[in-house]
Amino acid sequence: MLQFEDFVMHYGYFAVYLFFALGIFGLPLPDELVVAFIGHLSAVGTLNYFSAFVITILGVLTGTLFTYTIGRKVGKPLLMKYGKWISLSPKRIQKVDSWFNKYGSWAITIGYFVPGMRHIICYMSGSSGVDIRRYLVFASIGTFISSITFLTIGYFVHFPF
């Protein structure tokens, strides 16, 4: 975390935005921990809480929209061609699509609280054909609630990073 703190100290809010925009690709630090750390940096005066909150949301939404778009453009063909390697037959993919279209909206929102889940949810939303407006509504809700939750935890619980 010290290297990340140095990065934030040097590049400021741009570093926060960049980390979350690229974090969706599975950078080695869990996003939830980083959001809490950003909250900690806000508590000690390195960052402004409200600005960090806004930049976090913008970064996360940028990354998730990019991953959604990848899923939307190439997800289904890749799953149909290579799904068998991960036990996803065409019939199973169809079941996932119908489940996702029925319950996926809330899975999108809840996925922001489960480490690693937002990465899969974004891709699956796109490949399942979830409407972009519907995706944005539920992704925004999840991003907003999870960001404020983890930022606030980091703000009030001072971690010995």
Long-range contacts (C-beta under 8 A, 24 or more apart in sequence): 1-29, 1-37, 1-161, 2-161, 4-29, 4-34, 4-37, 5-37, 5-41, 5-46, 5-161, 8-38, 8-41, 8-46, 8-47, 9-46, 12-47, 13-47, 13-51, 13-52, 13-55, 16-47, 16-52, 16-55, 16-56, 16-59, 17-55, 17-58, 17-59, 17-62, 18-59, 19-59, 20-55, 20-56, 20-58, 20-59, 20-60, 20-62, 20-63, 21-59, 21-60, 21-62, 21-63, 21-66, 22-63, 23-59, 23-60, 23-63, 24-60, 24-63, 24-64, 24-66, 24-67, 24-118, 24-119, 24-122, 25-63, 25-67, 25-119, 26-116, 26-119, 30-115, 30-116, 31-60, 31-115, 31-118, 32-113, 32-115, 32-146, 32-150, 35-146, 35-147, 35-150, 35-151, 35-154, 36-150, 36-151, 36-153, 36-154, 36-157, 36-159, 37-154, 37-159, 37-161, 38-151, 38-154, 39-150, 39-151, 39-152, 39-153, 39-154, 39-155, 39-156, 40-154, 40-155, 40-158, 40-159, 40-161, 41-154, 42-151, 42-154, 42-155, 43-154, 43-155, 43-156, 43-158, 44-158, 49-151, 49-155, 52-151, 53-147, 53-148, 53-151, 56-147, 56-151, 57-140, 57-143, 57-144, 57-147, 60-118, 60-143, 60-147, 61-139, 61-140, 61-143, 63-122, 64-118, 64-122, 64-139, 64-143, 65-122, 65-136, 65-139, 67-119, 67-122, 67-123, 67-126, 68-122, 68-123, 68-125, 68-126, 68-132, 68-135, 68-139, 69-126, 70-123, 70-126, 71-122, 71-123, 71-124, 71-125, 71-126, 71-127, 71-128, 72-126, 72-127, 72-129, 72-132, 73-126, 75-123, 75-124, 75-126, 75-127, 76-127, 76-129, 78-127, 79-127, 96-124, 96-128, 97-128, 97-129, 100-124, 100-125, 100-128, 100-130, 101-128, 101-129, 101-130, 104-128, 104-130, 105-130, 105-134, 105-137, 105-138, 106-138, 108-135, 108-138, 108-139, 108-142, 109-138, 109-139, 109-141, 109-142, 109-145, 110-142, 111-142, 112-139, 112-142, 112-143, 112-145, 112-146, 113-142, 113-146, 113-149, 118-142
